[in-house]
């Protein structure tokens, strides 16, 4: 996938400039044309789109969670059935992206009065189609997950072709939207499979048991939340060549509690960061799941050791206050 990284590096700055100026120029242009209804629909799509797209993405987890559970079992036949479920969940991202983009262009272009107003409508439609995904991608990157970069990159290229094709009346550029999104799905799926087969070497027996406990937690009540912060938990468990887990085990701390401590430690930073907020003080669906995991971890850890200086309720109330100020 090296060529993808090179292509993304070369086009990053032009895309940043286009993203910053495209919607602004299109919006101002439409204002001069008196297209206030179109501007209103676009603003509603930009601000409400992040919430709607986040919810639709959440639905894809219905396929991914059972697939992840079967994959983590490391059994041959379970993994055979897991792969199609995981790929369906992964493909759902592209389905939602494509559907949102086409819907955005159709809604914005509904009142086009003539060829002279096609370009401002196209620039405004691009902002509506791409804006929510750029916002969600930034949230993921800030949270340590950059897997969304490839689909969002291809979406931007595809939508630019759609804008140019509609403006210049070049049917080939319009059709290329579908071709680019298809290539994006293929490239993203291949990269996804490659990541699946990257085995995680355990540094010692205790670290391996902690990883197994994490896998078990991912199939439990808070499985989706654990999945969201799994990379950070694994990185923490590997800290200092895996000696962190060994040190805790010498203090008599069981592997389940070690995983909960790791989850709470990460969530102490993640939840107030604003990365899982839709707006100020308002968590996304994923943020709500992470907060549920936080409260569960705090209460469980306090039950294990009730001699802590701060009570469980005090910690939860403090986190709620921090969440209300973030976003």
Secondary structure, 3 states (H helix, E strand, C coil): CHHHHHHHHHHHHHHHHHHHHHHHHHHHHHHHHCCHHHHHHHHHHHHHHHHHHHHHHHHHHHHHHHHHHHHHCCCHHHHHHHHHHHHHHHHHHHHHHHHHHHHHHHHHHHHCCCHHHHHHHHHHHHHHHHHHHHHHHHHHHHCCCCCCHHHHHHHHHHHHHHHHHHHHCCHHHHHHHHHHHHHHHHHHHHHHHHHHCCCCCCCCHHHHHHHHHHHHHCCCCCHHHHHHCHHHHHHHHCHHHHHHHHHHHHCCCCHHHHHHHHHHHHHHHHHHHCCCEEECCEECHHHHHHHHHHHHHHHHHHHHCCCCCCCHHHHHHHHHHHHHCCC
